[in-house]
Amino acid sequence: MSNVERDPVSTTCTRGPEAAEPALHRVEILTPRDVPLGGPRSMRVRRTLPQRARSFVGAWCFADHYGPDDVARRGGMDLPPHPHTGLQTVTWLFDGEVEHRDSLGSHAYVRPGELNLMTGGRGICHSEVSTDRTTVLHGVQLWVALPNEHREAESDFQRYVPSPIRKDGAEIRVFLGSLLQAVSPVRTFTPLLGAELILEPGASLTLGVDATFEHGLLVDEGDIELNGTALSPAQLGFLRPGTGSLTLRNTSPARARAVLLGGPPFEEEIVMWWNFIGRSGEEIVQARKDWEEGSRFGEVQGYDGARLPAPELPTTPLKPRRRAR
């Protein structure tokens, strides 16, 4: 998915200083902000990452949560060809179907329970359009920052359909990394964990996790307690490294669903503007110039329409916003 804010903010993402020891096992609650994607009938998303309170969960650096949207009322998703650099995009749907095309020639249909991961590296462009079979559109769009040594990696597109695991009233699909006995074969450039968890009413689930990872639980529906801290839909509960187990309890009368993210702390500073991730403002300016001039990113074949123009750069040099702690 593209970040199609009309006036995207340039953001420097850093880990910042570690908290004092007593806060290590405390769950931080991150609340999203609403972002409109386009005109009055367009989708609205709830953006949890990045924000001033926190920029990363491992190398996860961007999290949009959208829907459930009635396509007849909202018009669905129609994102023209747009570019990406320095990242991997992760598309995970709960409802609906999205047609993906990219400049590698990939053509795929994104469906619930199926991972679609695209590596931007030095540069790629793609389009995403909800299909005529879609009545409700609902899912998450996630970005992973590539480490400096791999940020110009060869572009790539991978699909994977994880088999569900059932444990203690929960259904778990591990789409990246490993959890319980499941291991995803999908290639990433830093260790990552990504999984969908569906909990039946009253279910309580304890998971052994890598204690060197940061973890984030993004709640989609229902109310879930994470290690005793209550989380509501669209909130993300964050835990620092040092936690070797996570206990989730569904406290709502219906089923609850969440996405679990994790990874070792990402020590590098990144600059994010529009759909680009780099290490300097100059790098972002060059990426925008290349996109507008039609070089570097290739072309998407089969999309019926013009590509997405880049927003105007700020009149002042890009000076990314730093998170407050």
Summary of the structure (lengths in Angstrom):
residues: 325
radius of gyration: 18.8
end to end distance: 28.9
largest distance: 55.5
contacts: 1113
relative contact order: 0.21
helix: 7%
strand: 46%
